Amino acid sequence: MPPQKILYEEGVDTSFFLSFKDDIQIKEAHRLIRGNQYSIDIPDHVWYHVIMLRTIDTIKAYTPEQVAEMLQLSKNTVYDLINRGEIVAKKIGKLYRISAPSIFFFFTGLDYDLHQADQEDRKRLSSVEEEITKARAQL
């Protein structure tokens, strides 16, 4: 399968795709911009992770087998990641359950709530810089 293409603009990241309601809208947007002269090639595995991150439900818990399928790893590798603490899992009885934020942390290195807070901070950055400029002007 050839690499997928997405629209490239300065500062645009995967959150561009996260604003869509479902995968059908993502695929339609992707289809419309694929031939755009400003598009760049994105490898299939990155496109897969964009879709996967889009479908994460923060309330849902996954089994190690489901996580192995999502990450395209063996089940034993997922259990090793759990034992090393790289994926946080809760043992309920004899079974492990892995929360969606734990998977998000595995991909990004940030907890989901910290990632959201960081995005909010970045939105407010220009207004903070303006206030600092005003305060310095008054000194």
Buried (B, 14 or more C-beta within 10 A) or exposed (E): EEEBBBBEEEEEEBEBBEEBEEEEEBBEBBEEBEEEEEBEEBEEEBBBBBBBBBEBEEEEBBBBEBBBEBBEBEBEBBBEBBEEEEBBBEEEEEEBBBBBBBBBBBEBEBBBEEBEEEEEEEEEEEEEEEEEEEEEEEE
